């Protein structure tokens, strides 16, 4: 058993309360169990309890063994002086506050519901390699419970992504257009090259790119030059033209020392269509075709409009090359790539903006964009689908990934609505 099970039992009061007494014989009446504390300090705050004839308002600390109080050095930590009840599985020690006053203990070992404990142990004992620990018990879970948990997981995942966008927004002086540029640039790395593209965005302020937006060759010179792909001898006439243009712009804007090196980009195990040079060309096309980024992404009414936003025509050279001076067939950004950008960047960007306006209703409207995009397929989503989870759109995919990353993989079954429903006996 882990402490999280006792947290769950206490929070929901799922234990036998017949003749409930502390170890020193005081009758216990739980008027309010308190709320979970996500920060340092006691596990539950603002609890309201009656111990004997005295009513207490304070904190509740939970341990498997009472002696864990000493192992965690709570007896010397003033944050735990507010604890009025020590809830434990086994009371194997007496504990005190920093001033030496005793804290009564409530032992639950003999009061735990056997069915809930058995279900919990079955979930915990699944091997680490088992993707879905509750799979054998899923027939007990209602469709409504699954749907509600997936909705919660989806919202948590998008909120986490929006949190990162909000942090970026603060770093960029609360400029939403600049935020959109940095977020999109990093997203065009598609994991393999996210980090160098993030640094490239820092090396190319949006104000500078806007100044040269009408001239696609100047844009390409700035992007490929700052990315480090124009160093050395030019390999063809196009490379020579970009190199000359970049030399002029680098001197004009004092860009010396800010460029990346070509060796910092990852080409290994990537198909030519995913080469970073191809992604940079697609980014150049997007910057050239779209006078604004954030405003266009914000006002796009549906997934189709967002697909059109990303369907910018490539410069002619990049239809027949995969690197400067290296012939090879490539194409505009594909629909599947556009969908990934919408899911992982556009939706979180719009969620972050809605939150900044204090408009929670708009968050739900933004998330509905995912209902109209096709589902993603990988070994994780396929496993959940095989277990009977609905998987018909991108919202489902994101919810299933959130469930796996946030709950199933770390075995946070008690915090999961699905797992928690299996413990209600």
C-alpha positions as a printed NumPy array, in Angstrom:
array([[  0.   ,   0.   ,   0.   ],
       [  1.098,   3.566,  -0.73 ],
       [  0.079,   6.755,   1.045],
       [ -2.002,   7.827,  -1.932],
       [ -4.525,   5.106,  -1.061],
       [ -4.936,   6.482,   2.471],
       [ -5.255,  10.001,   1.02 ],
       [ -8.097,   8.749,  -1.158],
       [ -9.763,   6.922,   1.737],
       [ -9.576,   9.972,   3.978],
       [-10.666,  12.464,   1.317],
       [-13.795,  10.458,   0.5  ],
       [-14.271,   9.084,   4.01 ],
       [-14.41 ,   5.504,   2.715],
       [-13.758,   3.713,   6.005],
       [-15.72 ,   2.204,   8.855],
       [-16.685,   4.986,  11.293],
       [-18.252,   2.72 ,  13.919],
       [-17.046,   3.842,  17.373],
       [-14.303,   5.932,  15.771],
       [-11.625,   6.734,  18.324],
       [ -8.051,   7.949,  18.477],
       [ -5.362,   5.716,  19.925],
       [ -5.727,   7.506,  23.273],
       [ -9.485,   6.857,  23.353],
       [-10.984,  10.167,  22.182],
       [-14.186,   9.865,  20.115],
       [-13.625,  11.25 ,  16.607],
       [-16.294,  13.004,  14.549],
       [-15.224,  14.216,  11.097],
       [-17.165,  17.387,  10.306],
       [-14.97 ,  18.278,   7.32 ],
       [-12.008,  16.201,   6.101],
       [-10.229,  19.263,   4.678],
       [ -8.84 ,  19.793,   1.189],
       [ -5.702,  18.361,  -0.366],
       [ -2.623,  20.519,  -0.015],
       [ -0.639,  20.587,  -3.301],
       [  2.307,  22.37 ,  -1.67 ],
       [  4.744,  21.619,   1.137],
       [  3.197,  20.992,   4.531],
       [  0.402,  18.801,   5.907],
       [ -1.596,  16.669,   3.491],
       [ -5.056,  18.143,   4.212],
       [ -5.781,  21.719,   5.257],
       [ -8.828,  23.37 ,   6.839],
       [-10.166,  20.171,   8.348],
       [-12.894,  20.434,  10.996],
       [-12.985,  17.675,  13.589],
       [-14.476,  16.96 ,  16.993],
       [-12.147,  15.059,  19.323],
       [-14.018,  14.166,  22.426],
       [-15.894,  17.316,  23.443],
       [-13.55 ,  19.755,  21.7  ],
       [-13.966,  20.984,  18.128],
       [-10.78 ,  21.604,  16.155],
       [-10.017,  23.433,  12.928],
       [ -6.627,  22.598,  11.501],
       [ -4.637,  20.207,   9.332],
       [ -4.524,  16.427,   8.946],
       [ -1.3  ,  14.575,   8.155],
       [ -1.399,  11.053,   6.704],
       [  1.257,   8.329,   6.915],
       [  1.362,   4.57 ,   6.483],
       [  3.066,   4.301,   9.871],
       [  2.951,   6.862,  12.655],
       [  6.744,   6.58 ,  12.96 ],
       [  7.028,   8.122,   9.455],
       [  6.401,  11.429,  11.239],
       [  9.876,  11.177,  12.76 ],
       [ 11.472,   9.783,   9.593],
       [ 10.234,  12.869,   7.734],
       [ 11.4  ,  15.177,  10.581],
       [  7.984,  16.776,  11.022],
       [  8.653,  17.15 ,  14.745],
       [ 11.107,  19.956,  13.929],
       [  9.083,  21.618,  11.138],
       [  6.747,  24.466,  12.283],
       [  4.524,  23.906,   9.216],
       [  3.231,  20.744,  10.932],
       [  2.303,  22.476,  14.189],
       [ -1.169,  23.064,  12.712],
       [ -1.838,  19.294,  12.514],
       [ -4.725,  18.307,  14.825],
       [ -5.022,  14.658,  13.784],
       [ -2.469,  12.12 ,  12.553],
       [ -4.241,   9.593,  10.293],
       [ -2.205,   6.416,   9.816],
       [ -2.577,   2.834,   8.723],
       [ -0.618,   1.567,  11.732],
       [ -0.016,   3.57 ,  14.909],
       [  3.479,   2.406,  15.892],
       [  4.692,   5.603,  17.588],
       [  3.568,   8.698,  19.457],
       [  4.287,  12.027,  17.751],
       [  4.585,  15.638,  18.865],
       [  4.638,  19.173,  17.508],
       [  7.757,  21.349,  17.729],
       [  6.677,  22.512,  21.218],
       [  6.382,  18.931,  22.479],
       [  2.558,  18.773,  22.544],
       [  1.119,  15.412,  21.537],
       [ -0.884,  14.881,  18.342],
       [ -3.628,  12.243,  18.545],
       [ -3.507,   9.387,  16.017],
       [ -6.331,   7.642,  14.185],
       [ -5.403,   4.161,  12.898],
       [ -7.379,   2.908,   9.882],
       [ -5.875,  -0.549,   9.238],
       [ -8.862,  -2.398,  10.664],
       [-11.378,  -0.001,   9.112],
       [-10.411,  -0.116,   5.434],
       [-12.959,  -1.582,   2.969],
       [-11.597,  -4.96 ,   1.877],
       [-12.913,  -4.661,  -1.691],
       [-11.322,  -1.269,  -2.265],
       [ -8.006,  -2.428,  -0.816],
       [ -8.053,  -5.544,  -3.032],
       [ -8.781,  -3.47 ,  -6.142],
       [ -6.02 ,  -1.021,  -5.215],
       [ -3.476,  -3.783,  -4.71 ],
       [ -4.471,  -5.337,  -8.043],
       [ -3.822,  -2.001,  -9.774],
       [ -0.501,  -1.443,  -7.992],
       [  0.802,  -4.947,  -8.657],
       [  0.569,  -4.712, -12.428],
       [  4.114,  -4.917, -13.909],
       [  5.738,  -1.661, -15.016],
       [  5.523,  -2.771, -18.652],
       [  1.725,  -3.01 , -18.521],
       [  0.401,   0.113, -20.213],
       [ -3.086,   0.111, -18.71 ],
       [ -3.048,  -1.269, -15.13 ],
       [ -6.84 ,  -1.215, -14.815],
       [ -7.453,  -3.162, -18.056],
       [ -8.702,  -6.345, -16.275],
       [-11.138,  -4.232, -14.229],
       [-12.389,  -1.917, -16.986],
       [-15.696,  -3.788, -17.504],
       [-16.731,  -2.442, -14.079],
       [-16.254,   1.183, -15.218],
       [-19.226,   2.992, -16.748],
       [-18.944,   4.817, -20.059],
       [-19.871,   8.05 , -18.276],
       [-16.934,   7.666, -15.872],
       [-14.536,   7.065, -18.762],
       [-15.877,  10.042, -20.71 ],
       [-15.634,  12.387, -17.738],
       [-12.068,  11.318, -16.954],
       [-10.961,  11.696, -20.565],
       [-12.486,  15.177, -20.662],
       [-10.603,  16.094, -17.497],
       [ -7.337,  14.631, -18.826],
       [ -7.697,  16.537, -22.113],
       [ -8.265,  19.822, -20.297],
       [ -5.271,  19.196, -18.013],
       [ -3.02 ,  18.46 , -21.015],
       [ -4.061,  21.588, -22.88 ],
       [ -3.793,  23.693, -19.722],
       [ -0.224,  22.474, -19.245],
       [  0.643,  23.382, -22.831],
       [ -1.078,  26.758, -22.364],
       [  0.976,  27.333, -19.2  ],
       [  4.17 ,  27.072, -21.26 ],
       [  2.743,  29.492, -23.825],
       [  1.823,  31.917, -21.026],
       [  5.39 ,  31.757, -19.645],
       [  6.754,  32.495, -23.116],
       [  4.281,  35.381, -23.444],
       [  5.618,  36.938, -20.237],
       [  9.241,  36.522, -21.349],
       [  8.434,  38.298, -24.628],
       [  6.941,  41.342, -22.965],
       [  3.323,  40.188, -23.357],
       [  3.51 ,  40.478, -27.147],
       [  1.114,  37.909, -28.629],
       [  2.485,  38.17 , -32.182],
       [  6.019,  37.506, -30.946],
       [  4.68 ,  34.667, -28.795],
       [  3.021,  33.102, -31.836],
       [  6.271,  33.369, -33.809],
       [  8.374,  31.711, -31.106],
       [  5.798,  28.976, -30.455],
       [  5.343,  28.197, -34.151],
       [  9.071,  28.221, -34.851],
       [  9.723,  25.685, -32.083],
       [  6.786,  23.549, -33.257],
       [  8.216,  23.377, -36.788],
       [ 11.053,  21.36 , -35.259],
       [  8.625,  18.439, -34.759],
       [ 10.538,  17.188, -31.684],
       [ 13.768,  16.268, -33.473],
       [ 14.732,  19.905, -34.075],
       [ 12.587,  21.779, -31.576],
       [ 15.549,  23.012, -29.538],
       [ 17.602,  24.572, -32.395],
       [ 14.45 ,  26.118, -33.889],
       [ 13.64 ,  27.679, -30.511],
       [ 17.097,  29.264, -30.481],
       [ 16.709,  30.382, -34.083],
       [ 13.517,  32.237, -33.141],
       [ 15.5  ,  34.099, -30.457],
       [ 18.163,  34.943, -33.037],
       [ 15.541,  36.334, -35.448],
       [ 13.186,  38.838, -33.793],
       [  9.786,  39.007, -35.449],
       [ 10.144,  42.764, -36.008],
       [ 13.187,  42.105, -38.2  ],
       [ 11.454,  39.373, -40.182],
       [  8.397,  41.564, -40.732],
       [ 10.574,  44.275, -42.205],
       [ 11.671,  41.881, -44.938],
       [  8.464,  39.849, -45.25 ],
       [  7.571,  41.098, -48.767],
       [ 10.885,  39.82 , -50.197],
       [ 10.969,  36.037, -49.895],
       [ 14.65 ,  35.893, -50.873],
       [ 15.643,  38.233, -48.068],
       [ 13.54 ,  36.212, -45.645],
       [ 15.236,  33.008, -46.766],
       [ 18.663,  34.638, -46.434],
       [ 17.932,  35.675, -42.852],
       [ 16.466,  32.309, -41.841],
       [ 19.017,  30.031, -43.507],
       [ 21.905,  32.349, -42.68 ],
       [ 21.043,  32.535, -38.986],
       [ 20.459,  28.774, -39.011],
       [ 24.054,  28.265, -40.161],
       [ 23.325,  26.749, -43.582],
       [ 24.989,  29.495, -45.65 ],
       [ 28.503,  29.127, -44.228],
       [ 31.301,  27.859, -46.47 ],
       [ 31.47 ,  27.748, -50.25 ],
       [ 28.081,  28.134, -51.995],
       [ 26.923,  24.976, -53.747],
       [ 24.793,  26.596, -56.455],
       [ 23.608,  29.985, -57.715],
       [ 20.687,  30.134, -55.264],
       [ 22.99 ,  29.473, -52.322],
       [ 25.363,  32.155, -53.599],
       [ 22.561,  34.71 , -53.844],
       [ 21.344,  33.926, -50.319],
       [ 24.878,  34.054, -48.989],
       [ 25.467,  37.504, -50.521],
       [ 22.124,  38.771, -49.224],
       [ 22.774,  37.389, -45.757],
       [ 26.235,  38.96 , -45.56 ],
       [ 24.673,  42.37 , -46.205],
       [ 21.801,  41.873, -43.725],
       [ 24.058,  40.4  , -41.047],
       [ 26.247,  43.511, -41.197],
       [ 23.259,  45.872, -41.381],
       [ 21.574,  44.422, -38.283],
       [ 24.745,  43.441, -36.413],
       [ 23.839,  39.751, -36.327],
       [ 27.439,  38.658, -35.82 ],
       [ 27.808,  35.902, -33.233],
       [ 24.098,  35.076, -33.025],
       [ 23.87 ,  32.437, -35.775],
       [ 23.624,  28.712, -35.101],
       [ 25.983,  26.182, -36.666],
       [ 24.781,  23.702, -39.283],
       [ 26.08 ,  20.851, -37.076],
       [ 23.488,  21.718, -34.406],
       [ 20.635,  20.468, -36.594],
       [ 19.485,  16.854, -36.59 ],
       [ 19.136,  15.03 , -39.933],
       [ 19.691,  11.52 , -38.56 ],
       [ 16.852,   9.031, -39.152],
       [ 14.68 ,  11.685, -40.772],
       [ 13.051,  11.367, -44.154],
       [ 13.967,  14.199, -46.562],
       [ 10.474,  15.685, -46.171],
       [ 11.282,  16.141, -42.467],
       [ 14.772,  17.582, -42.891],
       [ 15.211,  20.776, -40.866],
       [ 16.15 ,  22.623, -44.054],
       [ 12.772,  21.684, -45.559],
       [ 10.99 ,  22.817, -42.382],
       [ 12.886,  26.112, -42.524],
       [ 11.791,  26.598, -46.129],
       [  8.182,  25.954, -45.076],
       [  8.6  ,  28.48 , -42.266],
       [  9.942,  31.046, -44.75 ],
       [  6.908,  30.405, -46.966],
       [  4.569,  30.919, -44.01 ],
       [  6.219,  34.168, -42.931],
       [  6.12 ,  35.467, -46.484],
       [  2.465,  34.553, -47.078],
       [  0.996,  35.673, -43.735],
       [  1.27 ,  39.365, -42.767],
       [  0.224,  38.423, -39.222],
       [  0.562,  35.191, -37.315],
       [ -1.32 ,  35.467, -34.047],
       [ -4.237,  37.468, -35.387],
       [ -4.754,  35.017, -38.253],
       [ -4.54 ,  32.012, -35.915],
       [ -6.925,  33.643, -33.459],
       [ -9.599,  34.516, -35.989],
       [ -9.568,  31.241, -37.949],
       [-13.041,  29.833, -37.356],
       [-12.391,  26.13 , -37.78 ],
       [ -9.837,  23.457, -38.548],
       [-10.231,  23.935, -42.286],
       [ -9.322,  27.618, -41.999],
       [ -6.298,  26.716, -39.892],
       [ -5.196,  24.163, -42.479],
       [ -5.359,  26.912, -45.071],
       [ -3.233,  29.132, -42.847],
       [ -0.415,  26.574, -43.013],
       [ -0.85 ,  25.874, -46.757],
       [  1.641,  28.529, -47.861],
       [  3.272,  27.94 , -51.282],
       [  6.958,  27.081, -51.114],
       [  9.569,  29.176, -52.94 ],
       [ 10.196,  27.492, -56.291],
       [ 13.737,  26.422, -55.406],
       [ 12.484,  24.334, -52.484],
       [ 10.159,  22.299, -54.656],
       [ 13.244,  20.586, -56.086],
       [ 15.769,  20.745, -53.208],
       [ 15.989,  19.319, -49.687],
       [ 19.117,  21.299, -48.699],
       [ 20.902,  24.284, -50.2  ],
       [ 22.655,  22.902, -53.254],
       [ 21.217,  19.396, -52.81 ],
       [ 18.495,  18.416, -55.328],
       [ 15.583,  16.366, -54.075],
       [ 11.822,  16.392, -54.317],
       [  9.918,  18.029, -51.493],
       [  6.484,  19.583, -51.007],
       [  4.425,  22.052, -49.024],
       [  3.6  ,  21.271, -45.419],
       [  1.362,  18.184, -45.365],
       [ -2.076,  17.987, -43.761],
       [ -0.883,  15.632, -41.019],
       [  1.895,  18.066, -40.097],
       [ -0.569,  20.953, -40.128],
       [ -2.844,  18.974, -37.805],
       [  0.036,  18.428, -35.366],
       [  0.777,  22.16 , -35.385],
       [ -2.883,  22.952, -34.708],
       [ -3.083,  20.412, -31.878],
       [  0.206,  21.173, -30.15 ],
       [  0.61 ,  24.899, -30.787],
       [ -2.458,  26.691, -32.108],
       [ -4.969,  25.267, -29.636],
       [ -2.715,  25.877, -26.578],
       [ -1.968,  29.383, -27.899],
       [ -5.664,  30.186, -28.135],
       [ -6.344,  28.612, -24.731],
       [ -3.602,  30.771, -23.184],
       [ -5.103,  33.875, -24.81 ],
       [ -8.635,  33.029, -23.608],
       [ -7.31 ,  32.56 , -20.075],
       [ -5.49 ,  35.897, -20.226],
       [ -8.84 ,  37.544, -20.987],
       [-10.507,  35.705, -18.091],
       [-12.821,  33.941, -20.532],
       [-13.171,  30.263, -19.493],
       [-16.149,  29.751, -21.828],
       [-13.872,  30.454, -24.769],
       [-11.505,  27.692, -23.633],
       [-14.208,  25.102, -24.25 ],
       [-14.885,  26.564, -27.7  ],
       [-11.165,  26.369, -28.544],
       [-10.939,  22.736, -27.438],
       [-13.861,  21.907, -29.717],
       [-11.488,  22.475, -32.664],
       [ -9.943,  19.121, -31.752],
       [-13.292,  17.375, -32.272],
       [-13.044,  18.053, -36.011],
       [ -9.469,  16.888, -36.582],
       [ -8.625,  13.237, -37.323],
       [ -7.229,  11.067, -34.516],
       [ -3.522,  10.424, -34.11 ],
       [ -2.369,   6.827, -34.237],
       [  0.614,   5.446, -32.346],
       [  1.305,   2.454, -30.112],
       [ -0.167,   4.252, -27.086],
       [ -3.452,   5.35 , -28.618],
       [ -3.825,   2.001, -30.376],
       [ -3.49 ,   0.172, -27.043],
       [ -6.21 ,   2.276, -25.416],
       [ -8.453,   1.846, -28.425],
       [ -7.977,  -1.927, -28.21 ],
       [ -9.002,  -1.732, -24.538],
       [-12.327,  -0.195, -25.556],
       [-11.686,   3.533, -25.272],
       [-13.323,   5.79 , -27.852],
       [-10.838,   7.117, -30.404],
       [-12.489,   8.975, -33.265],
       [-10.876,  12.445, -33.303],
       [ -7.85 ,  14.443, -32.164],
       [ -9.588,  15.321, -28.885],
       [ -9.747,  11.603, -28.083],
       [ -6.076,  11.109, -29.008],
       [ -4.936,  13.962, -26.804],
       [ -7.093,  12.748, -23.921],
       [ -5.691,   9.211, -24.181],
       [ -2.104,  10.499, -24.285],
       [ -2.852,  12.678, -21.255],
       [ -4.3  ,   9.682, -19.439],
       [ -1.212,   7.592, -20.18 ],
       [  1.404,  10.253, -19.369],
       [ -0.344,  11.759, -16.367],
       [ -1.962,   8.767, -14.687],
       [ -1.304,   5.283, -16.103],
       [  2.487,   5.449, -16.567],
       [  3.188,   6.968, -13.105],
       [  0.515,   4.652, -11.621],
       [ -1.552,   7.545, -10.249],
       [ -4.618,   5.303, -10.299],
       [ -6.118,   6.816,  -7.139],
       [ -6.043,  10.324,  -8.665],
       [ -7.641,   9.038, -11.879],
       [-11.427,   9.075, -12.064],
       [-11.407,   5.623, -13.649],
       [ -9.126,   4.107, -11.014],
       [-10.977,   5.865,  -8.192],
       [-14.302,   4.456,  -9.405],
       [-12.879,   0.944,  -8.987],
       [-12.156,   1.643,  -5.312],
       [-15.723,   2.605,  -4.407],
       [-17.073,  -0.396,  -2.544]])
